[in-house]
Structure formats: C-alpha cells, structure tokens
Amino acid sequence: MQTNRLSKPPESRFSLLRLRELAPGIALCLAVTLVSIGLQHLEEAAFEHPYIEALVIAILLGMAIRTFWVPSPLWRSGIAFSAKQLLEVAVMLLGASISFAAIVASGPVLLAAIVATVAVTIAASYAISRLLGLAVRISILIACGNSICGNSAIAAVAPVIGADSDDVASSISFTAILGVLMVLGLPLLIPLLGLGAAQYGILAGLTVYAVPQVLAATVPAGLVATQIGTLVKLVRVLMLGPVVVGLSLLAPRFSAAAAESGRARRFDPFKLVPWFIVGFLVLAAFRSLGLVPDVAVGPITRVAGTLTVVSMAALGLGVDVRVIGRVGGRVTAAVTLSLVLLLLISLGLIHLLRLG
C-alpha cells in the first residue's frame, strides 16, 4: 500500500513535472519571438512602419531553424503547447480590444459594404482554392486571411478548424508576401483610377491585410485616407469574431472521420463553441459595456500580440518545408487570385455605392 501511495505524485508535483516538460520548447519559442520583435523594431527605426511584422518573421525564422534542425522529444511538448494553447489564450484576449460601438459609428452603408465584401470574398476565395485542388482546411485559411485580416485571421481560425502547422505556415507565408506587395503597389492606383482620398482610404481598409500595413499604404495619400482606411480596417477586423464563431459551429463537418463513419454527433453545448471563443465574446461584451477600462486595453492587446508571435514561432518550428514546396504553386495561385478578386469587389462597391 505504501508503494502505491508514493507512486502517485501530488497534484503540485505533477504540475511542476509538466512545467519542466514544457519549459525547453517554450523557452525556444520565446527566444525566436524576441529576435523577431527586435527585427521589427529595426524595421520601424529604418522605415517608420514595419513592412514585415514580427509575427511573419517569427514563423519564417522558425521554419529556417526547422530546416536545419529537427526538434527532439525534449523540445516538442513545449513547442506544441505554444502553438495551440498560447494561441487560444491570445485569441481570447483580443476580445478586450473590440468595442461594438465602432460598428455603429461607421454608418449603415459602409458597414453593409464591409460585411458584404467579407462574406463574398470568403466564399469566392474558398471556391477558388478548392478549384485549384487545395484541401478544405487550407482553403478556409486562405479565404479568411484574404477576406478579413491576413495573418491574424489565419492564426485565429486555425485552432477552430483543426488546421495543422503546414497549412498555417503555407497560408501565412504567401499571404505575407502579397501583403507587402499591396502596401507598395496600392498607392499606384490613386492616379490610375482617379481615386479621392476617402475612396482610397476605403479601398485600403477593405483590401490591405494588417492594420500597420493600412497605415503604411495610406500615409502617402494624406491624413483623410489614413483615418478612413484605419476605421474601415478596424470594422473589417471585427468580422473575425462572427466568422470564427460560425466556423466553430461548422467545425465537426471538417472531420473526415466523422464524414466516413456517418455517425450523428450528440449535441453538447459545452463543446459547440471553443472556450477561447466564449472568452473572446465575453471580453468584447465587457469592453462594449465599459467594464474593461481604456487603460487596460493597450497592455492586454500587447500581451495578445506577443503570445501570437510566440505561437507563430512554434508553428514555424513544427513545419516541414518540403510540404510547403509541394503545395506552393497552388497556394500562391489561390492567394493571388483571391486578392485580385478582393480588389475588384472593393472597387466595384466603392463606385456602385459611391462610397467616399
């Protein structure tokens, strides 16, 4: 009896052993994160705005390390924990920065245009990706990344649909490249299409992937374009919540095993929506009701951003580059065609509804 009692460690000892198991991998991901953030700061010092964010640098750096070194079991637990659990916490914390008042302030016509653009481009991008022979999960990642907010949308959607690190890395890598090209090339459309400052701001907000990239793309067009572009972009980002919740409701349909077995799933309200999505919506509601003070939003957002970078470093460390090479051409085509479609839809709405 004495042996059986001693063979089962106390809960505190179990937690300590678990922490020791995770520590090496988490420490490695943190190291990659620090380097990535440092490189972004160098970009900001040189160009005022980061054209390649720390999130992208982290996954590319992780992939580079993975190319020359395969993590042993000592590192894998912490890397896996960083890629999944830390990312889920980051998504939940983002809810504290969302205020539903921003939606009302944007006006009904512009709001409807943003919602319509996101909905149509998600469906069209998904269709394009599937027609090119891509799998369901990576097609969803490309569609959401292209239609909402690039890398952040991909990172938020991935755990909901059960996407693996190869799918996430493929989606983010090519989306990041086109995001930079958009920042550099979009201002050229102002003289070509005769766009006013407000029209260009709306176009940038509807098409450019990340908020910092919207700033970089609109600064050359003046303050009005920057203000409108940022507002449109923030409202577009707010679409991430409903889209992720919707995908969480459809997530069981992505399971091939369930489709093959044909077995009905018993309704379980506690498993219907992931815990971090519930947390996201609760924090968004608290923020809208004024229960999350303004002074707390900045620190919470920074923590969420840092955790996302750590998770992307973990994803990069788990990526087999050869897998990306096998799907690279099709992913590039899917992202490029989806982005062109997004541009055309956005321009059409601007002129049709006479926005700006």
C-alpha positions in Angstrom: 0.0 0.0 0.0 2.9 2.3 0.8 4.4 1.8 -2.7 1.1 2.6 -4.4 0.6 5.7 -2.5 4.1 7.0 -3.2 3.9 6.1 -6.9 1.1 8.6 -7.5 2.7 12.1 -7.3 0.7 15.0 -5.7 -1.0 17.5 -8.0 1.6 20.2 -7.3 4.4 17.8 -8.1 2.6 16.8 -11.3 2.2 20.4 -12.3 5.9 21.0 -11.7 6.8 18.0 -13.8 4.5 19.2 -16.6 6.1 22.7 -16.4 9.6 21.2 -16.6 8.5 19.2 -19.6 7.2 22.2 -21.4 9.9 24.7 -20.4 12.6 23.9 -23.1 10.2 24.2 -26.0 8.5 27.4 -24.7 11.9 28.9 -24.0 13.0 28.2 -27.6 9.8 29.8 -28.9 10.3 32.9 -26.7 13.9 33.2 -28.0 12.6 33.2 -31.6 10.0 35.7 -30.6 12.5 38.1 -29.0 14.6 38.0 -32.1 11.6 38.6 -34.3 10.4 41.6 -32.3 13.9 43.0 -32.3 14.0 42.8 -36.1 10.6 44.5 -36.4 11.9 47.4 -34.2 14.8 47.7 -36.6 12.3 48.0 -39.5 10.4 50.7 -37.6 13.5 52.6 -36.9 14.5 52.5 -40.6 11.2 52.8 -42.4 8.8 54.2 -39.7 6.4 51.2 -40.3 7.1 47.5 -40.2 6.6 46.1 -43.7 7.2 42.5 -42.4 5.7 42.1 -38.9 7.3 40.2 -36.1 4.5 37.5 -36.5 5.7 36.8 -40.0 9.4 37.0 -39.1 8.8 34.5 -36.3 7.2 31.9 -38.4 9.9 32.3 -41.2 12.7 32.1 -38.6 11.1 29.1 -37.0 10.9 27.4 -40.4 14.5 28.3 -41.1 15.6 26.6 -37.9 13.4 23.6 -38.6 15.1 23.2 -42.0 18.5 22.6 -40.4 17.4 21.0 -37.1 14.6 18.6 -36.2 13.5 19.1 -32.5 13.9 16.1 -30.3 11.2 15.0 -27.8 12.8 17.3 -25.2 11.5 20.3 -27.2 8.4 19.0 -28.8 5.9 19.3 -25.9 6.7 23.0 -25.3 6.6 23.8 -29.0 3.2 22.1 -29.3 1.9 23.9 -26.2 3.0 27.2 -27.6 1.4 26.5 -31.0 -2.0 25.6 -29.6 -2.8 26.7 -26.0 -0.9 30.0 -26.1 -2.6 30.9 -29.4 -6.0 30.2 -27.9 -5.3 32.5 -25.0 -4.1 35.2 -27.4 -7.4 34.9 -29.4 -9.4 35.2 -26.3 -7.6 38.3 -25.1 -8.2 40.1 -28.4 -11.8 40.4 -27.4 -10.9 43.1 -24.8 -9.8 45.4 -27.7 -13.2 45.1 -29.5 -15.9 47.6 -28.9 -19.2 47.1 -30.7 -19.6 51.0 -30.7 -17.1 51.1 -33.6 -19.5 49.2 -35.8 -22.3 51.7 -35.2 -20.1 54.7 -35.7 -19.1 53.6 -39.2 -22.5 54.1 -40.7 -25.0 51.6 -42.1 -24.0 51.9 -45.8 -20.3 51.5 -45.2 -20.9 48.8 -42.6 -23.1 46.8 -45.1 -20.4 47.2 -47.7 -17.7 45.8 -45.4 -19.9 42.9 -44.3 -20.8 42.1 -47.9 -17.2 42.3 -49.1 -16.0 39.9 -46.3 -18.8 37.4 -46.9 -18.5 37.4 -50.7 -14.7 37.2 -50.7 -14.7 34.4 -48.2 -17.0 32.3 -50.3 -15.2 33.2 -53.6 -11.7 32.6 -52.2 -12.7 29.3 -50.8 -14.2 28.3 -54.1 -11.0 29.3 -56.0 -8.8 27.4 -53.6 -10.9 24.2 -53.9 -11.0 24.5 -57.7 -7.2 24.6 -57.6 -7.2 21.3 -55.7 -6.3 22.6 -52.2 -7.7 20.8 -49.1 -10.6 22.1 -47.2 -8.7 23.4 -44.2 -6.1 25.4 -46.1 -8.8 26.7 -48.4 -10.6 28.1 -45.4 -7.4 29.6 -44.0 -6.7 31.3 -47.3 -10.3 32.6 -47.6 -10.3 34.0 -44.1 -6.8 35.5 -44.3 -7.6 37.2 -47.6 -11.0 38.5 -46.6 -10.5 39.7 -43.1 -7.1 40.5 -41.7 -4.4 38.3 -43.2 -2.1 36.5 -40.7 -4.2 37.3 -37.6 -7.3 35.8 -39.2 -5.3 32.7 -40.2 -3.9 32.4 -36.7 -7.4 32.8 -35.1 -9.2 30.4 -37.5 -6.5 27.6 -37.5 -7.3 26.1 -34.0 -11.0 26.2 -34.6 -10.9 24.1 -37.8 -8.0 21.9 -36.6 -5.5 23.1 -39.3 -2.0 21.7 -38.9 1.2 23.8 -38.9 2.0 23.1 -42.5 -1.3 24.6 -43.6 -0.9 27.6 -41.4 2.7 28.2 -42.5 1.8 27.9 -46.2 -1.1 30.3 -45.8 0.8 32.9 -43.8 3.9 32.8 -45.9 2.3 33.6 -49.2 -0.3 36.0 -47.7 2.6 37.9 -46.0 4.4 38.3 -49.3 1.4 39.7 -51.1 0.6 41.9 -48.1 3.9 43.6 -48.5 3.4 44.0 -52.3 -0.1 45.5 -51.6 1.5 48.2 -49.3 4.0 49.1 -52.0 1.7 48.8 -55.1 -1.7 50.1 -53.9 -0.8 53.8 -53.9 -0.2 53.5 -57.6 -3.9 53.0 -58.2 -4.7 56.6 -56.9 -3.6 58.3 -60.2 -4.5 55.3 -62.4 -8.1 55.2 -61.2 -8.6 58.8 -60.1 -9.4 57.9 -56.6 -10.1 60.6 -54.0 -8.6 60.4 -50.5 -11.7 59.0 -48.9 -12.2 56.4 -51.7 -8.6 55.3 -51.5 -8.9 55.0 -47.7 -11.9 52.8 -48.1 -10.1 50.7 -50.7 -7.0 50.3 -48.5 -9.2 49.4 -45.5 -11.0 46.7 -47.5 -8.0 45.1 -49.1 -4.8 45.5 -47.1 -4.3 42.7 -44.6 -2.9 44.2 -41.4 -3.6 47.5 -39.6 0.0 48.6 -39.6 0.1 47.9 -43.3 -3.0 50.0 -43.8 -1.2 52.9 -42.2 1.8 52.4 -44.4 -0.3 52.2 -47.5 -2.4 55.3 -46.7 0.1 57.7 -45.4 1.2 58.7 -48.9 -2.4 59.7 -49.7 -2.8 62.0 -46.7 -4.5 62.2 -43.3 -8.1 61.7 -44.5 -7.1 58.5 -46.3 -5.3 57.2 -43.3 -8.2 57.9 -40.9 -10.8 56.4 -43.1 -8.6 53.4 -44.0 -7.9 52.7 -40.4 -11.6 52.9 -39.4 -12.7 50.6 -42.3 -9.9 48.2 -41.4 -10.9 48.0 -37.8 -14.5 47.3 -38.6 -13.3 44.6 -41.1 -11.3 43.1 -38.3 -14.4 43.0 -36.1 -15.8 40.5 -38.6 -13.3 38.0 -37.4 -15.4 37.2 -34.3 -18.6 36.2 -36.1 -16.6 34.3 -38.7 -14.7 32.3 -36.1 -17.9 31.6 -34.2 -19.6 30.4 -37.3 -16.7 28.2 -38.2 -16.7 26.7 -34.7 -20.3 25.7 -35.3 -19.4 24.0 -38.6 -16.1 22.5 -37.3 -17.5 19.0 -36.8 -18.1 18.9 -40.6 -14.4 19.3 -41.3 -13.7 15.9 -39.7 -13.1 13.3 -42.3 -13.5 10.5 -39.8 -17.0 11.7 -38.9 -18.0 12.0 -42.6 -16.8 8.5 -43.3 -18.5 6.9 -40.3 -21.7 8.8 -40.9 -22.4 8.7 -37.1 -24.5 11.6 -35.8 -22.9 13.7 -33.1 -24.8 14.2 -29.9 -25.5 17.8 -29.1 -23.1 19.1 -26.4 -23.4 22.9 -25.7 -20.1 22.9 -23.9 -18.2 21.6 -26.9 -20.2 23.5 -29.5 -18.1 26.7 -29.2 -14.4 26.5 -28.1 -13.7 28.0 -24.7 -11.4 30.8 -26.1 -14.2 32.0 -28.5 -16.6 32.2 -25.5 -13.9 34.2 -23.7 -13.4 36.4 -26.7 -17.1 37.3 -26.9 -17.3 37.9 -23.1 -14.4 40.2 -23.2 -15.8 42.1 -26.2 -19.1 42.5 -24.3 -17.3 43.7 -21.2 -15.3 46.2 -23.4 -18.5 47.5 -25.0 -20.2 47.9 -21.6 -17.2 49.9 -20.3 -16.2 47.1 -17.9 -12.7 46.9 -19.4 -11.1 50.3 -18.8 -9.3 52.1 -21.6 -6.0 52.0 -19.7 -6.1 48.2 -19.7 -6.7 47.7 -23.4 -3.2 48.6 -24.5 -1.4 46.1 -22.2 -3.9 43.3 -22.9 -3.5 43.9 -26.7 0.2 43.8 -26.4 0.1 40.6 -24.4 -2.2 39.0 -27.0 0.1 40.2 -29.8 3.2 38.8 -28.1 1.5 35.4 -27.4 0.5 35.2 -31.1 4.1 35.8 -32.2 5.2 33.0 -29.7 2.6 30.7 -31.3 3.8 31.5 -34.8 7.4 30.8 -33.8 6.1 27.4 -32.5 4.3 26.8 -35.8 7.3 27.6 -37.8 9.4 25.2 -35.7 7.0 22.4 -36.5 6.9 23.0 -40.3 8.3 20.6 -42.8 9.4 23.0 -45.6 9.1 20.2 -48.2 5.4 20.0 -47.6 5.1 23.7 -48.4 7.1 23.1 -51.6 4.6 20.5 -52.8 1.6 22.9 -52.4 3.4 26.2 -53.0 2.3 26.8 -56.6 -1.3 26.1 -55.9 -1.3 28.2 -52.7 0.4 31.1 -54.5 -2.2 31.0 -57.3 -5.1 30.7 -54.8 -3.9 33.7 -52.7 -3.1 35.8 -55.7 -6.4 35.2 -57.5 -8.3 35.8 -54.2 -6.5 39.1 -53.7 -7.3 40.3 -57.2 -10.9 39.3 -56.7 -11.0 41.3 -53.4 -9.6 44.3 -55.2 -12.2 44.1 -57.9 -15.1 43.6 -55.5 -13.9 46.5 -53.3 -13.5 48.9 -56.3 -16.9 47.8 -57.6 -18.6 48.6 -54.2 -16.9 51.9 -53.9 -18.2 53.1 -57.3 -21.5 51.3 -57.1 -22.4 52.7 -53.7 -20.5 56.0 -54.3 -18.6 55.5 -51.0 -16.3 58.3 -50.1 
